[in-house]
Amino acid sequence: MSAQQNTSTTSVATPAGDAKQQALDHAKRAAAQAADIPDIPADTPLRPIRQVAVIGAGTMGGGIAMALAQIGMAVKLIDASAEGLARGQQRVHDNYASSVSRGRLSQADMDQRLSFISGSVSLADVRDADLIIEAVFEDMGLKQDIFRQLDTLAKPGAILATNTSGLDVDQIAAVTQRPQDVVGAHFFSPAHVMKLLEVVRAAKTAPDVIATLMDLGRRMGKIAVLARIYPGFIGNALFRNYTREAHFLVEDGALPHEVDQALTGFGYAMGIFAVHDMAGNDVGYQTRKAQMATRPTDRRWNDLIMKLCELGRFGQKSGKGWYRYDKGDRSPQRDPELEAFIVQESARMGLERQTFTPEDILKRCLYSMINEGAKLLEQGIALRPGDIDITYLTGYGFPAQHGGPMYYADKIGLDQVLADIKRFEEKDGFWWKPAPLLERLVSQGRSFADWTPGS
Ligand SMILES: NC(=O)c1ccc[n+]([C@@H]2O[C@H](COP(=O)([O-])OP(=O)(O)OC[C@H]3O[C@@H](n4cnc5c(N)ncnc54)[C@H](O)[C@@H]3O)[C@@H](O)[C@H]2O)c1
């Protein structure tokens, strides 16, 4: 197999003055519109939320508790063990203390917020909660086990939410006798800072549960976006495509710093490989390893990140990953050893390494997201293009001046985007199958902006 040749047919320019303002205006409109859910009237009576229980005092549970304490909500933070709970409470304390030391929070506010968060190691302590948010490990069996118990412990009418990053919420709801009360509440890390909340509607979720959670998100100063069940919902579904192409590009001939420079040149604060090194390349290692045995063999896969883990290249924490890091310095440095390994891997896979321009790199990373976004719209996973845009602007660091992936696609011109996607499909097959909606819009000379469901 030979790596794909890239020849540019369209341009990905940085918007100037007016265009930038239009993109920012679009984002504002999209943020406001995300609250509108066509089949749930704005005056739907909300379920009162006075007390919340958060299960799992880890990274997310602690952050969610802080986001709730910020609006004066009483929170019961529950972990399985006294050690887990103490660790979580300490992290919450340290986060507040750091804000106080930086002058961002007063000591009085810190004390007050801490007073809203109480701890427990007993799941039975969910009994008074109006809303329960589960944030334990990403494991279907464990989550189902918790929801089975919640079904007997929670008071009638309590909302049972899961913070899963992508598990099927229907399968979680199915173990309860009250699937109408079960919903996804996908917060982003750090949950007390990040503005995005993906509310995930399962097949039987009651409208007032969705309305209540969307409203609570707004009260927490977040932008709540409604998604339906799909692997990775809206945000992680697109992100999967973006990272896949970045990794294929590296196998095909680009080096990590070249991909990252193209992305930062577009306006991202960090390139994807620097992000991987910061988050830890081992995140998701076990899940991916488990999936490898049964994944379809009719398409190309990328396992470089697994190999980096096997070489101990976990990222910043091990001093090397896609880059190398000097002790006490988080700035990524090119690593000749890693680059030689990449070149060797391409040869092993029979890929002839190519040269890519920043424009080629951007097209593969961004158009793969746009194509996936079109599929989400057509399947009703996302309600509107603006919902995808605002998800990306608030949760995934998409450069504000470009207005989000779907808005950006309209600016480039959907015909141009589709032409490139078809060119990529010829070379790389499966992953680039054009979304039927994209093809239809192009054939009708329309854009995402004038699309409505069913049109
Ligand atoms: N970390 C992220 O960036 C992120 C972002 C969005 C969503 N999520 C999702 O949030 C969830 C939690 O992720 P995390 O990163 O906070 O994990 P984590 O490992 O930091 O924390 C999980 C916590 O759950 C506790 N726990 C495990 N079993 C329990 C049980 N039976 N009862 C009570 N507590 C139990 C653990 O002791 C631990 O404190 C996962 O579903 C994850 O996919 C994570």
The ligand as an SDF file (V2000), in Angstrom:
LIG
                    3D

 44 48  0  0  0  0  0  0  0  0999 V2000
  -11.4120   12.3960   32.8990 N   0  0  0  0  0  0  0  0  0  0  0  0
  -12.0080   13.0080   31.8870 C   0  0  0  0  0  0  0  0  0  0  0  0
  -11.4290   13.8420   31.1800 O   0  0  0  0  0  0  0  0  0  0  0  0
  -13.4630   12.6920   31.6020 C   0  0  0  0  0  0  0  0  0  0  0  0
  -14.2100   13.6080   30.8350 C   0  0  0  0  0  0  0  0  0  0  0  0
  -15.5720   13.3610   30.6270 C   0  0  0  0  0  0  0  0  0  0  0  0
  -16.1460   12.2300   31.1400 C   0  0  0  0  0  0  0  0  0  0  0  0
  -15.3910   11.3260   31.8610 N   0  0  0  0  0  0  0  0  0  0  0  0
  -16.0740   10.1520   32.3960 C   0  0  0  0  0  0  0  0  0  0  0  0
  -16.3120   10.3660   33.7830 O   0  0  0  0  0  0  0  0  0  0  0  0
  -16.2610    9.1320   34.4830 C   0  0  0  0  0  0  0  0  0  0  0  0
  -15.2540    9.2400   35.5930 C   0  0  0  0  0  0  0  0  0  0  0  0
  -13.9910    9.5360   35.0520 O   0  0  0  0  0  0  0  0  0  0  0  0
  -12.8000   10.1080   35.9530 P   0  0  0  0  0  0  0  0  0  0  0  0
  -11.7450   10.5350   35.0150 O   0  0  0  0  0  0  0  0  0  0  0  0
  -13.3370   11.0580   36.9570 O   0  0  0  0  0  0  0  0  0  0  0  0
  -12.3360    8.7670   36.6990 O   0  0  0  0  0  0  0  0  0  0  0  0
  -11.4300    8.6450   38.0150 P   0  0  0  0  0  0  0  0  0  0  0  0
  -10.6980    7.3610   37.8780 O   0  0  0  0  0  0  0  0  0  0  0  0
  -10.6540    9.8940   38.2580 O   0  0  0  0  0  0  0  0  0  0  0  0
  -12.5150    8.5350   39.1780 O   0  0  0  0  0  0  0  0  0  0  0  0
  -13.4100    7.4720   39.3280 C   0  0  0  0  0  0  0  0  0  0  0  0
  -13.8290    7.4440   40.7860 C   0  0  0  0  0  0  0  0  0  0  0  0
  -14.8890    6.5120   40.9350 O   0  0  0  0  0  0  0  0  0  0  0  0
  -14.7020    5.8470   42.1660 C   0  0  0  0  0  0  0  0  0  0  0  0
  -15.4630    4.5870   42.1440 N   0  0  0  0  0  0  0  0  0  0  0  0
  -15.1820    3.4600   41.4790 C   0  0  0  0  0  0  0  0  0  0  0  0
  -16.1270    2.5260   41.7270 N   0  0  0  0  0  0  0  0  0  0  0  0
  -17.0320    3.1090   42.5570 C   0  0  0  0  0  0  0  0  0  0  0  0
  -18.2280    2.6670   43.1720 C   0  0  0  0  0  0  0  0  0  0  0  0
  -18.6810    1.4340   42.9690 N   0  0  0  0  0  0  0  0  0  0  0  0
  -18.8920    3.5260   43.9610 N   0  0  0  0  0  0  0  0  0  0  0  0
  -18.4490    4.7700   44.1870 C   0  0  0  0  0  0  0  0  0  0  0  0
  -17.3020    5.2420   43.6300 N   0  0  0  0  0  0  0  0  0  0  0  0
  -16.6070    4.4180   42.8350 C   0  0  0  0  0  0  0  0  0  0  0  0
  -13.2110    5.6460   42.2450 C   0  0  0  0  0  0  0  0  0  0  0  0
  -12.7860    5.3750   43.5760 O   0  0  0  0  0  0  0  0  0  0  0  0
  -12.7040    6.9880   41.7350 C   0  0  0  0  0  0  0  0  0  0  0  0
  -12.5650    7.9320   42.7840 O   0  0  0  0  0  0  0  0  0  0  0  0
  -15.9660    8.0600   33.4420 C   0  0  0  0  0  0  0  0  0  0  0  0
  -17.1670    7.5140   32.9940 O   0  0  0  0  0  0  0  0  0  0  0  0
  -15.2860    8.8670   32.3420 C   0  0  0  0  0  0  0  0  0  0  0  0
  -15.3920    8.2660   31.0750 O   0  0  0  0  0  0  0  0  0  0  0  0
  -14.0770   11.5520   32.1160 C   0  0  0  0  0  0  0  0  0  0  0  0
  1  2  1  0
  2  3  2  0
  2  4  1  0
  4  5  1  0
  4 44  2  0
  5  6  2  0
  6  7  1  0
  7  8  2  0
  8  9  1  0
  8 44  1  0
  9 10  1  0
  9 42  1  0
 10 11  1  0
 11 12  1  0
 11 40  1  0
 12 13  1  0
 13 14  1  0
 14 15  2  0
 14 16  1  0
 14 17  1  0
 17 18  1  0
 18 19  2  0
 18 20  1  0
 18 21  1  0
 21 22  1  0
 22 23  1  0
 23 24  1  0
 23 38  1  0
 24 25  1  0
 25 26  1  0
 25 36  1  0
 26 27  1  0
 26 35  1  0
 27 28  2  0
 28 29  1  0
 29 30  1  0
 29 35  2  0
 30 31  1  0
 30 32  2  0
 32 33  1  0
 33 34  2  0
 34 35  1  0
 36 37  1  0
 36 38  1  0
 38 39  1  0
 40 41  1  0
 40 42  1  0
 42 43  1  0
M  CHG  2   8   1  16  -1
M  END
$$$$
